[in-house]
Amino acid sequence: WSTSGAPVAEADDLISGAAQAHMAGLTLNSREALLLNTVEGFDQAQVAEILGVDVAEAQPLIDVAVEEMERSVRGSVLVIEDEAIIAMDIAAIVEGMGHRVTSNARTRAEAVDMAAAEPPDLILADIHLADNSSGVEAVNEILAQFGAIPVIFITAYPERLLTGERPEPAFLITKPFQPEMVKALIAQALFFDLRSRKAA
């Protein structure tokens, strides 16, 4: 863990180099602490043990990681979710982090049209939509049109995405979700994608 954020000897390309530079600028062990806690589900004592720090240091590291990532970027987010209450919860999380929700799509067609009207920096998508259309198909159409946009799938059916075949999502959250996990993955996705694109 102590070397997981360290730059490699030579970056593969400009974007990879920029991402490594951003990681090197974060407080030591903060990103690892955040991911261990929010994504892997380790408690503060376990995070401290894994990172080799005092228990009292674990929560401040997590807090610092969130602050550093949120402070470094602001982005626009397209939400693809057909359940109104869940869509409102997701929008509240996104806006609470200082990002802007461009729109909320309930169907594949709406998602594609809304992305065309205002291309997002990040997509948060369910896979089963209101008219029985597919969030995966919506995302694939959007990516075909605009290229690499980070995507976080939030779904009650993760097995439909984790098939072992390519492409598989880099970010996947299972419903019911924990807001802190959603925040962590949004911060992670936007931090590296937006900062790397600016550097390129």
N, CA and C of each residue as an Amber inpcrd file, in Angstrom:
protein
   600
   0.8290000  -1.2050000   0.0000000   0.0000000   0.0000000   0.0000000
   0.8620000   1.2520000   0.0000000   2.0170000   1.1940000   0.6330000
   2.8360000   2.3930000   0.7540000   3.3840000   2.8610000  -0.5840000
   3.4200000   1.9880000  -1.5780000   3.9480000   2.3800000  -2.8810000
   2.8930000   2.3700000  -3.9740000   1.6340000   2.1230000  -3.6340000
   0.6090000   1.9700000  -4.6700000   0.3380000   3.2510000  -5.4370000
   0.5970000   4.4110000  -4.8410000   0.3730000   5.6690000  -5.5380000
   1.6180000   6.2570000  -6.1400000   2.7320000   5.5350000  -6.0110000
   3.9950000   6.0890000  -6.4940000   4.0850000   5.9850000  -8.0070000
   4.6450000   7.0300000  -8.6770000   4.8010000   6.9640000 -10.1330000
   5.7460000   5.8440000 -10.5450000   5.4620000   5.2360000 -11.6930000
   6.3900000   4.2450000 -12.2360000   7.5560000   4.9860000 -12.8590000
   8.6040000   4.2490000 -13.2160000   9.8170000   4.8930000 -13.7440000
   9.5230000   5.7180000 -14.9790000   8.6830000   5.1880000 -15.8680000
   8.3660000   5.9100000 -17.0970000   6.9010000   5.6640000 -17.4610000
   6.1390000   6.7320000 -17.5980000   4.7170000   6.5980000 -17.9070000
   4.5240000   6.1070000 -19.3340000   3.4360000   5.3600000 -19.5540000
   3.1380000   4.8290000 -20.8860000   2.8180000   5.9430000 -21.8750000
   2.0990000   6.9670000 -21.4310000   1.7060000   8.0600000 -22.3060000
   1.4480000   9.3060000 -21.4690000   1.0600000  10.3920000 -22.1380000
   0.8440000  11.6670000 -21.4590000  -0.2600000  11.5760000 -20.4220000
  -1.3660000  10.9050000 -20.7580000  -2.4850000  10.7980000 -19.8200000
  -2.0850000   9.9740000 -18.6040000  -1.3750000   8.8700000 -18.8270000
  -0.9100000   8.0530000 -17.7090000   0.0420000   8.8430000 -16.8230000
   0.9260000   9.6080000 -17.4390000   1.8580000  10.4420000 -16.6750000
   1.1360000  11.4890000 -15.8590000   0.1080000  12.0900000 -16.4440000
  -0.6690000  13.1090000 -15.7220000  -1.3930000  12.4920000 -14.5290000
  -1.9670000  11.3030000 -14.7170000  -2.6580000  10.6330000 -13.6150000
  -1.6870000  10.3250000 -12.4810000  -0.4820000   9.8660000 -12.8300000
   0.5150000   9.5690000 -11.8030000   0.9350000  10.8370000 -11.0680000
   1.0670000  11.9370000 -11.8090000   1.4350000  13.2060000 -11.1760000
   0.3550000  13.6510000 -10.1970000  -0.9160000  13.4520000 -10.5690000
  -2.0150000  13.8250000  -9.6800000  -1.9940000  12.9840000  -8.4120000
  -1.7390000  11.6880000  -8.5700000  -1.6830000  10.8140000  -7.4080000
  -0.5350000  11.2090000  -6.4900000   0.6030000  11.5770000  -7.0890000
   1.7560000  11.9650000  -6.2810000   1.4700000  13.2300000  -5.4790000
   0.5290000  14.0680000  -5.9690000   0.1780000  15.3010000  -5.2800000
  -0.8100000  15.1170000  -4.1390000  -1.3790000  13.9130000  -3.9950000
  -2.3190000  13.6500000  -2.9060000  -1.5560000  13.3540000  -1.6140000
  -2.1900000  13.6220000  -0.5010000  -1.6110000  13.2870000   0.7950000
  -1.3330000  11.7870000   0.8470000  -0.1360000  11.4300000   1.3170000
   0.2970000  10.0370000   1.3640000  -0.7500000   9.1530000   2.0520000
  -1.1020000   8.0590000   1.4010000  -2.0370000   7.0430000   1.9140000
  -3.4960000   7.4820000   1.9630000  -3.8150000   8.7260000   1.5950000
  -5.1990000   9.1790000   1.7290000  -6.1250000   8.4700000   0.7470000
  -5.7160000   8.3750000  -0.5110000  -6.5670000   7.7260000  -1.5170000
  -6.7710000   6.2590000  -1.1740000  -5.6900000   5.5910000  -0.7490000
  -5.7930000   4.1820000  -0.3720000  -6.7530000   4.0070000   0.8060000
  -6.6550000   4.9040000   1.7940000  -7.5400000   4.8210000   2.9570000
  -8.9990000   4.9830000   2.5460000  -9.2560000   5.9410000   1.6520000
 -10.6190000   6.1770000   1.1720000 -11.1830000   4.9430000   0.4730000
 -10.4240000   4.3650000  -0.4370000 -10.9100000   3.2090000  -1.1910000
 -11.0610000   1.9700000  -0.3060000 -10.1160000   1.7710000   0.6070000
 -10.2380000   0.6330000   1.5270000 -11.5040000   0.7390000   2.3720000
 -11.8240000   1.9530000   2.8050000 -12.9790000   2.1570000   3.6690000
 -14.2920000   2.1170000   2.9020000 -14.4090000   2.9090000   1.8460000
 -15.7090000   3.0730000   1.1830000 -16.0090000   1.9980000   0.1550000
 -15.0010000   1.5230000  -0.5420000 -15.2430000   0.5300000  -1.5960000
 -15.0550000  -0.8960000  -1.0790000 -13.9730000  -1.1180000  -0.3270000
 -13.6940000  -2.4680000   0.1680000 -14.4190000  -2.7850000   1.4750000
 -14.9070000  -1.7480000   2.1860000 -15.7070000  -1.9720000   3.3810000
 -14.9320000  -2.2290000   4.6590000 -13.6260000  -1.9170000   4.6760000
 -12.8540000  -2.0790000   5.9020000 -13.1720000  -0.9430000   6.8760000
 -13.2270000  -1.2640000   8.1780000 -13.4490000  -0.2110000   9.1590000
 -12.1350000   0.5260000   9.4370000 -12.2050000   1.5650000  10.2820000
 -11.0330000   2.4050000  10.5130000  -9.8600000   1.6130000  11.0850000
 -10.1310000   0.7080000  12.0090000  -9.0490000  -0.0830000  12.6050000
  -8.3740000  -0.9620000  11.5490000  -9.1680000  -1.5570000  10.6800000
  -8.6030000  -2.4020000   9.6290000  -7.8140000  -1.5830000   8.6200000
  -8.3500000  -0.3990000   8.2550000  -7.6290000   0.4910000   7.3420000
  -6.2760000   0.8620000   7.9480000  -6.2830000   1.2150000   9.2350000
  -5.0420000   1.5850000   9.9140000  -4.0380000   0.4340000   9.8960000
  -4.5300000  -0.7840000  10.1570000  -3.6360000  -1.9460000  10.1620000
  -3.0430000  -2.2010000   8.7800000  -3.8690000  -2.1270000   7.7400000
  -3.3950000  -2.3690000   6.3750000  -2.3500000  -1.3350000   5.9660000
  -2.6050000  -0.0790000   6.3310000  -1.6970000   0.9980000   5.9290000
  -0.5250000   1.1820000   6.8820000  -0.5810000   0.5290000   8.0320000
   0.5090000   0.6530000   8.9910000   0.5500000   2.0040000   9.6850000
  -0.6450000   2.5370000  10.0040000  -0.7310000   3.8210000  10.7030000
  -1.5520000   3.6290000  11.9760000  -1.5370000   4.6440000  12.8440000
  -2.3640000   4.5920000  14.0550000  -3.8370000   4.6630000  13.6730000
  -4.6960000   4.0550000  14.4970000  -6.1320000   4.0750000  14.2480000
  -6.6470000   5.5130000  14.1730000  -6.1140000   6.3800000  15.0000000
  -6.5530000   7.7740000  15.0160000  -6.2340000   8.5090000  13.7190000
  -5.3110000   7.9830000  12.9170000  -4.9340000   8.6200000  11.6510000
  -5.8260000   8.1970000  10.4850000  -6.5390000   7.0940000  10.6200000
  -7.2880000   6.5310000   9.4880000  -8.3950000   7.4590000   9.0030000
  -9.2790000   7.9250000   9.8840000 -10.3940000   8.7770000   9.4540000
  -9.9150000  10.1030000   8.8660000  -8.9290000  10.7830000   9.4730000
  -8.4150000  12.0090000   8.8370000  -7.8740000  11.7620000   7.4320000
  -7.2560000  10.6100000   7.1960000  -6.7630000  10.2980000   5.8480000
  -7.9260000  10.1810000   4.8640000  -8.9900000   9.5220000   5.2980000
 -10.1790000   9.3700000   4.4500000 -10.7770000  10.7420000   4.1420000
 -10.9200000  11.5670000   5.1670000 -11.4920000  12.9110000   4.9930000
 -10.6480000  13.7650000   4.0610000  -9.3340000  13.6910000   4.2020000
  -8.4190000  14.4690000   3.3590000  -8.5430000  14.0400000   1.9010000
  -8.6600000  12.7400000   1.6570000  -8.7770000  12.2430000   0.2810000
 -10.0090000  12.8090000  -0.4000000 -11.1420000  12.7730000   0.2960000
 -12.3840000  13.3070000  -0.2750000 -12.2230000  14.7950000  -0.5680000
 -11.6820000  15.5420000   0.3750000 -11.5060000  16.9870000   0.1960000
 -10.5870000  17.2990000  -0.9740000  -9.4620000  16.5860000  -1.0730000
  -8.4940000  16.8620000  -2.1450000  -9.0810000  16.5510000  -3.5180000
  -9.7810000  15.4340000  -3.6380000 -10.3480000  15.0710000  -4.9310000
 -11.4860000  16.0030000  -5.3220000 -12.3590000  16.3290000  -4.3510000
 -13.4790000  17.2150000  -4.6680000 -13.0080000  18.6140000  -5.0230000
 -11.9720000  19.0780000  -4.3370000 -11.4640000  20.4210000  -4.5740000
 -10.7900000  20.5500000  -5.9430000 -10.2380000  19.4590000  -6.4380000
  -9.4220000  19.5300000  -7.6460000 -10.2300000  19.5830000  -8.9400000
 -11.4600000  19.0810000  -8.9340000 -12.2580000  19.0680000 -10.1730000
 -13.7340000  19.3150000  -9.8910000 -14.3920000  19.8880000 -10.8610000
 -15.8530000  19.9980000 -10.8700000 -16.3000000  19.5280000 -12.2430000
 -17.3320000  18.7110000 -12.2980000 -17.7430000  18.1740000 -13.5790000
 -19.2490000  18.1440000 -13.7510000 -19.6520000  17.7980000 -14.9800000
 -21.0740000  17.6450000 -15.2930000 -21.3940000  16.1590000 -15.3860000
 -22.5690000  15.7880000 -14.8730000 -22.9140000  14.3700000 -14.7330000
 -24.2810000  14.1020000 -15.3440000 -24.3500000  13.0900000 -16.1980000
 -25.6160000  12.6070000 -16.7380000 -26.0530000  11.4070000 -15.9030000
 -27.2520000  11.4770000 -15.3580000 -27.8130000  10.3720000 -14.5760000
 -28.8090000   9.6250000 -15.4650000 -28.6160000   8.3170000 -15.5830000
 -29.5390000   7.4690000 -16.3360000 -30.1820000   6.5180000 -15.3310000
 -31.3780000   6.8670000 -14.8810000 -32.0580000   6.1210000 -13.8230000
 -33.5520000   6.3560000 -13.9460000 -34.3380000   5.2550000 -13.9920000
 -35.7750000   5.3960000 -14.1990000 -36.5810000   5.5010000 -12.9140000
 -36.0130000   5.1810000 -11.7650000 -36.7340000   5.2920000 -10.4980000
 -36.5140000   6.6850000  -9.9220000 -37.6020000   7.4640000  -9.8140000
 -37.5050000   8.8790000  -9.4740000 -36.8080000   9.1330000  -8.1400000
 -37.1300000   8.3550000  -7.1210000 -36.5350000   8.5870000  -5.7990000
 -35.0360000   8.3060000  -5.8320000 -34.6440000   7.2280000  -6.4900000
 -33.2210000   6.9080000  -6.5990000 -32.5060000   7.9820000  -7.4020000
 -33.1260000   8.4300000  -8.4970000 -32.5250000   9.4950000  -9.3130000
 -32.3220000  10.7630000  -8.4890000 -33.2990000  11.1080000  -7.6360000
 -33.1640000  12.2950000  -6.7780000 -32.0500000  12.1080000  -5.7540000
 -31.9420000  10.9030000  -5.1900000 -30.8620000  10.6280000  -4.2380000
 -29.4950000  10.7860000  -4.9010000 -29.3620000  10.2290000  -6.0970000
 -28.0920000  10.3150000  -6.8210000 -27.7750000  11.7710000  -7.1530000
 -28.7810000  12.5070000  -7.6330000 -28.5720000  13.9200000  -7.9630000
 -28.1380000  14.7140000  -6.7330000 -28.7360000  14.4210000  -5.5810000
 -28.3680000  15.1150000  -4.3440000 -26.9130000  14.8340000  -3.9680000
 -26.4700000  13.5970000  -4.1410000 -25.0770000  13.2530000  -3.8600000
 -24.1520000  14.0130000  -4.8010000 -24.4620000  13.9770000  -6.0970000
 -23.6360000  14.6440000  -7.1120000 -23.5400000  16.1430000  -6.8290000
 -24.6770000  16.7740000  -6.6110000 -24.6940000  18.2210000  -6.3890000
 -24.0790000  18.5890000  -5.0460000 -24.2330000  17.7240000  -4.0510000
 -23.6050000  17.9560000  -2.7610000 -22.0880000  17.9470000  -2.8390000
 -21.5490000  17.2810000  -3.8520000 -20.1030000  17.2530000  -4.0610000
 -19.6200000  18.4500000  -4.8650000 -20.5600000  19.2650000  -5.3450000
 -20.1830000  20.4400000  -6.1270000 -20.2130000  20.2290000  -7.6220000
 -20.6660000  19.0630000  -8.0750000 -20.7970000  18.7930000  -9.5080000
 -22.1970000  19.2020000  -9.9630000 -22.3910000  19.1880000 -11.2680000
 -23.6780000  19.6040000 -11.8350000 -24.3120000  18.4320000 -12.5730000
 -25.5830000  18.1720000 -12.2920000 -26.3340000  17.1540000 -13.0320000
 -26.8770000  17.8210000 -14.2920000 -26.4710000  17.3320000 -15.4530000
 -26.9440000  17.9170000 -16.7070000 -28.4030000  17.5640000 -16.9410000
 -28.7620000  16.3110000 -16.6360000 -30.1430000  15.8640000 -16.7860000
 -30.2690000  14.4520000 -16.2470000 -31.5270000  13.9990000 -16.1210000
 -31.7950000  12.6330000 -15.7180000 -32.6180000  11.9610000 -16.8180000
 -32.0690000  10.8910000 -17.3650000 -32.7540000  10.1520000 -18.4220000
 -33.4150000   8.9110000 -17.8400000 -34.6260000   8.6030000 -18.3180000
 -35.3580000   7.4250000 -17.8460000 -35.3410000   6.2780000 -18.8530000
 -34.9140000   6.5730000 -20.1060000 -34.8800000   5.5530000 -21.1570000
 -33.5870000   5.6850000 -21.9610000 -33.3030000   4.6590000 -22.7670000
 -32.1130000   4.6950000 -23.6260000 -32.1670000   5.8830000 -24.5720000
 -33.3180000   6.0920000 -25.2070000 -33.4450000   7.1820000 -26.1780000
 -33.2360000   8.5420000 -25.5180000 -33.8420000   8.7390000 -24.3400000
 -33.6510000  10.0070000 -23.6190000 -32.1790000  10.2160000 -23.2900000
 -31.5010000   9.1660000 -22.8350000 -30.0900000   9.2720000 -22.4510000
 -29.2320000   9.7080000 -23.6290000 -29.4470000   9.0770000 -24.7770000
 -28.6580000   9.4100000 -25.9670000 -28.9300000  10.8490000 -26.4000000
 -30.2000000  11.2500000 -26.4050000 -30.5600000  12.6230000 -26.7910000
 -29.9860000  13.6460000 -25.8150000 -30.0630000  13.3670000 -24.5230000
 -29.5670000  14.3130000 -23.5190000 -28.0510000  14.4460000 -23.5690000
 -27.3690000  13.3500000 -23.8250000 -25.9090000  13.4070000 -23.9580000
 -25.5080000  14.1910000 -25.1960000 -26.2770000  14.0360000 -26.2690000
 -25.9860000  14.7870000 -27.4950000 -26.2000000  16.2800000 -27.2860000
 -27.2210000  16.6400000 -26.5000000 -27.5090000  18.0510000 -26.2350000
 -26.4460000  18.6780000 -25.3550000 -25.9120000  17.9160000 -24.3960000
 -24.8810000  18.4180000 -23.4920000 -24.0000000  17.2540000 -23.0490000
 -22.8830000  17.0420000 -23.7440000 -22.0120000  15.9150000 -23.3970000
 -21.5140000  16.0160000 -21.9480000 -21.6700000  14.9480000 -21.1750000
 -21.2720000  14.9860000 -19.7590000 -19.8030000  14.6250000 -19.5640000
 -19.2990000  14.9390000 -18.3710000 -17.9590000  14.5160000 -17.9790000
 -17.9880000  13.1390000 -17.3370000 -19.1680000  12.7220000 -16.8620000
 -19.3340000  11.4440000 -16.1860000 -20.7610000  10.9680000 -16.4010000
 -20.9310000   9.6370000 -16.4990000 -22.2620000   9.0400000 -16.6200000
 -22.4790000   8.1040000 -15.4360000 -23.6250000   8.2660000 -14.7610000
 -24.0590000   7.3360000 -13.7210000 -25.2880000   6.6240000 -14.2700000
 -25.2160000   5.3150000 -14.4540000 -26.2800000   4.6230000 -15.1870000
 -26.7630000   3.3490000 -14.5060000 -28.0860000   3.1760000 -14.5340000
 -28.6950000   1.8950000 -14.2010000 -28.6840000   1.0680000 -15.4860000
 -28.9350000  -0.2370000 -15.3810000 -28.9190000  -1.0400000 -16.6050000
 -30.3160000  -1.3920000 -17.1070000 -31.3170000  -1.3510000 -16.2250000
 -32.6910000  -1.6660000 -16.6320000 -33.5130000  -0.3900000 -16.5380000
 -34.0280000   0.0930000 -17.6760000 -34.6850000   1.3940000 -17.7170000
 -36.1980000   1.2870000 -17.8970000 -36.8750000   2.4400000 -17.8580000
 -38.3370000   2.5150000 -17.7600000 -39.0810000   1.7740000 -18.8680000
 -38.6220000   1.8600000 -20.0920000 -39.3530000   1.2280000 -21.1940000
 -38.7610000  -0.1270000 -21.5540000 -38.1060000  -0.7470000 -20.5690000
 -37.3900000  -2.0150000 -20.7680000 -36.2080000  -1.8940000 -21.7000000
 -35.7680000  -0.6610000 -21.9390000 -34.5500000  -0.4810000 -22.7150000
 -33.3480000  -0.6570000 -21.7890000 -32.1630000  -0.6680000 -22.3890000
 -30.9450000  -1.0020000 -21.6650000 -30.0620000   0.2170000 -21.4240000
 -29.6650000   0.3990000 -20.1600000 -28.7070000   1.4440000 -19.8380000
 -27.3470000   1.1530000 -20.4380000 -27.0100000  -0.1220000 -20.5690000
 -25.7350000  -0.5020000 -21.1840000 -25.7140000  -0.0680000 -22.6470000
 -26.8220000  -0.3130000 -23.3570000 -26.8940000   0.1110000 -24.7580000
 -26.8310000   1.6260000 -24.8670000 -27.4880000   2.3340000 -23.9580000
 -27.4390000   3.7970000 -23.9620000 -26.0060000   4.2830000 -23.7900000
 -25.3210000   3.7150000 -22.8160000 -23.9250000   4.1000000 -22.5600000
 -23.0600000   3.7890000 -23.7710000 -23.2320000   2.6240000 -24.3680000
 -22.4230000   2.2670000 -25.5380000 -22.6480000   3.2400000 -26.6920000
 -23.8960000   3.6560000 -26.9010000 -24.1760000   4.6380000 -27.9650000
 -23.5160000   5.9750000 -27.6690000 -23.5980000   6.4030000 -26.4150000
 -22.9990000   7.6870000 -26.0240000 -21.4850000   7.6370000 -26.1950000
 -20.8650000   6.5520000 -25.7470000 -19.4160000   6.4250000 -25.8600000
 -18.9720000   6.3340000 -27.3150000 -19.7780000   5.7000000 -28.1500000
 -19.4450000   5.6260000 -29.5730000 -19.4450000   7.0110000 -30.2060000
 -20.3080000   7.8810000 -29.7000000 -20.4100000   9.2320000 -30.2450000
 -19.3550000  10.1770000 -29.6800000 -19.0640000  10.0540000 -28.3790000
 -18.2050000  11.0460000 -27.7170000 -16.8740000  10.5090000 -27.2390000
 -16.6180000   9.2280000 -27.3870000 -15.3400000   8.6910000 -26.9330000
 -15.3680000   8.3520000 -25.4530000 -14.1980000   8.3310000 -24.8630000
 -14.0360000   7.8580000 -23.4950000 -14.5780000   8.8470000 -22.4730000
 -15.7190000   8.5150000 -21.9030000 -16.3060000   9.2410000 -20.7780000
 -16.3890000   8.2130000 -19.6510000 -15.9370000   8.5440000 -18.4430000
 -16.0420000   7.5560000 -17.3700000 -17.5020000   7.2370000 -17.0500000
 -17.7590000   5.9790000 -16.7360000 -19.1130000   5.4950000 -16.4650000
 -19.1070000   4.7250000 -15.1500000 -20.0900000   5.0190000 -14.3130000
 -20.3190000   4.2420000 -13.1020000 -21.7160000   3.6300000 -13.2250000
 -21.7900000   2.3040000 -13.2220000 -23.0870000   1.6390000 -13.2520000
 -23.5620000   1.4420000 -11.8170000 -24.8050000   1.8290000 -11.5560000
 -25.4350000   1.6350000 -10.2500000 -26.6520000   0.7510000 -10.4970000
 -26.5860000  -0.5010000 -10.0620000 -27.6020000  -1.4570000 -10.4680000
 -27.8940000  -2.5000000  -9.3970000 -29.0930000  -3.0070000  -9.4230000
 -29.4600000  -4.1370000  -8.5610000 -29.1090000  -5.4650000  -9.2180000
 -28.6120000  -5.4160000 -10.4530000 -28.3190000  -6.6350000 -11.2150000
 -26.8770000  -6.6650000 -11.6920000 -25.8950000  -6.6710000 -10.7910000
 -24.4960000  -6.6170000 -11.2210000 -24.0760000  -7.8110000 -12.0710000
 -24.7490000  -8.9490000 -11.8620000 -24.3790000 -10.1510000 -12.6270000
 -24.6170000  -9.9710000 -14.1240000 -25.4780000  -9.0260000 -14.5000000
 -25.7240000  -8.7820000 -15.9270000 -24.5580000  -8.0450000 -16.5800000
 -23.7220000  -7.4140000 -15.7570000 -22.5620000  -6.7060000 -16.2870000
 -21.2860000  -7.5130000 -16.1320000 -21.1740000  -8.2670000 -15.0430000
 -19.9510000  -9.0110000 -14.7530000 -20.0280000 -10.3900000 -15.3910000
 -19.8530000 -10.4040000 -16.6980000 -20.0050000 -11.6380000 -17.4700000
 -18.6770000 -12.3070000 -17.7810000 -17.5620000 -11.6060000 -17.5530000
 -16.2590000 -12.1340000 -17.9320000 -15.8950000 -11.7960000 -19.3580000
 -16.8230000 -11.1580000 -20.0700000 -16.5530000 -10.7530000 -21.4470000
 -16.2600000  -9.2650000 -21.4820000 -15.5310000  -8.8470000 -22.4820000
 -15.2000000  -7.4350000 -22.6400000 -16.2800000  -6.7290000 -23.4250000
 -16.5500000  -5.4360000 -23.2040000 -15.9800000  -4.6720000 -22.0980000
 -16.7890000  -4.8580000 -20.8240000 -16.0910000  -4.8020000 -19.6890000
 -16.7540000  -4.7980000 -18.3920000 -16.5270000  -3.4370000 -17.7540000
 -17.4560000  -2.9970000 -16.8940000 -17.3290000  -1.6500000 -16.3350000
 -16.1610000  -1.5390000 -15.3640000 -15.5260000  -0.3630000 -15.3670000
 -14.4620000  -0.1070000 -14.4090000 -15.0520000   0.1870000 -13.0340000
 -16.2550000   0.7800000 -13.0210000 -16.9010000   1.1560000 -11.7670000
 -18.2950000   0.5460000 -11.7140000 -18.5940000  -0.1650000 -10.6330000
 -19.8830000  -0.8170000 -10.4820000 -20.3120000  -0.7310000  -9.0270000
 -21.5140000  -0.2030000  -8.7970000 -22.0730000  -0.0830000  -7.4540000
 -23.3800000  -0.8720000  -7.4390000 -23.5570000  -1.6860000  -6.4170000
 -24.7610000  -2.5000000  -6.2930000 -25.7950000  -1.7840000  -5.4390000
 -27.0480000  -1.7860000  -5.9010000 -28.1600000  -1.2680000  -5.1100000
 -28.5780000  -2.3140000  -4.0840000 -28.9980000  -1.8860000  -2.9050000
 -29.0170000  -0.5060000  -2.4230000 -27.6000000  -0.0340000  -2.1530000
 -27.3230000   1.2200000  -2.4710000 -25.9520000   1.7180000  -2.3840000
 -25.7410000   2.5680000  -1.1330000 -24.4770000   2.6560000  -0.7590000
 -24.0710000   3.5380000   0.3280000 -23.6240000   4.8610000  -0.2880000
 -24.1760000   5.9950000   0.1410000 -23.7820000   7.2830000  -0.4300000
 -22.2740000   7.5310000  -0.4160000 -21.5880000   7.0710000   0.6340000
 -20.1440000   7.3100000   0.7100000 -19.4030000   6.5680000  -0.3890000
 -19.8830000   5.3830000  -0.7720000 -19.2470000   4.6620000  -1.8710000
 -19.4670000   5.3990000  -3.1870000 -20.6860000   5.9050000  -3.3990000
 -20.9720000   6.6660000  -4.6180000 -20.0670000   7.8960000  -4.6920000
 -19.9390000   8.6130000  -3.5840000 -19.0770000   9.7940000  -3.5510000
 -17.6360000   9.4410000  -3.8780000 -17.1450000   8.3610000  -3.2810000
 -15.7540000   7.9630000  -3.4930000 -15.4800000   7.6410000  -4.9540000
 -16.3930000   6.9060000  -5.5910000 -16.1590000   6.5150000  -6.9790000
 -16.3480000   7.6880000  -7.9400000 -17.2840000   8.5970000  -7.6430000
 -17.4250000   9.8000000  -8.4600000 -16.1410000  10.6160000  -8.3790000
 -15.6500000  10.8210000  -7.1620000 -14.4220000  11.5930000  -6.9760000
 -13.2600000  10.9400000  -7.7110000 -13.1530000   9.6320000  -7.5970000
 -12.0720000   8.8890000  -8.2470000 -12.1540000   9.0310000  -9.7630000
 -13.3350000   8.7880000 -10.3200000 -13.5010000   8.8180000 -11.7720000
 -13.2240000  10.2020000 -12.3430000 -13.8150000  11.2310000 -11.7460000
 -13.6370000  12.5870000 -12.2670000 -12.2420000  13.1220000 -12.0120000
 -11.6590000  12.7960000 -10.8800000 -10.3210000  13.2870000 -10.5600000
  -9.3310000  12.8820000 -11.6320000  -9.3220000  11.6040000 -11.9770000
  -8.3420000  11.1460000 -12.9510000  -8.7290000  11.4920000 -14.3740000
 -10.0030000  11.3970000 -14.7240000 -10.3920000  11.6550000 -16.1020000
 -10.2610000  13.1300000 -16.4710000 -10.8380000  14.0280000 -15.6880000
 -10.8000000  15.4500000 -16.0300000  -9.4010000  16.0190000 -15.9480000
  -8.6580000  15.6780000 -14.9020000  -7.3090000  16.2080000 -14.7700000
  -6.4230000  15.6940000 -15.9060000  -6.5880000  14.4240000 -16.2950000
  -5.7710000  13.8620000 -17.3620000  -6.0980000  14.4770000 -18.7060000
  -7.4160000  14.7170000 -18.9570000  -7.8030000  15.3370000 -20.2220000
  -7.2540000  16.7600000 -20.3340000  -7.2760000  17.5070000 -19.2160000
  -6.7320000  18.8550000 -19.2400000  -5.2370000  18.8460000 -19.5300000
  -4.5340000  17.8640000 -18.9510000  -3.0990000  17.7700000 -19.1730000
  -2.7760000  17.4020000 -20.6050000  -3.6440000  16.6060000 -21.2350000
  -3.4060000  16.1830000 -22.6150000  -3.6350000  17.3420000 -23.5640000
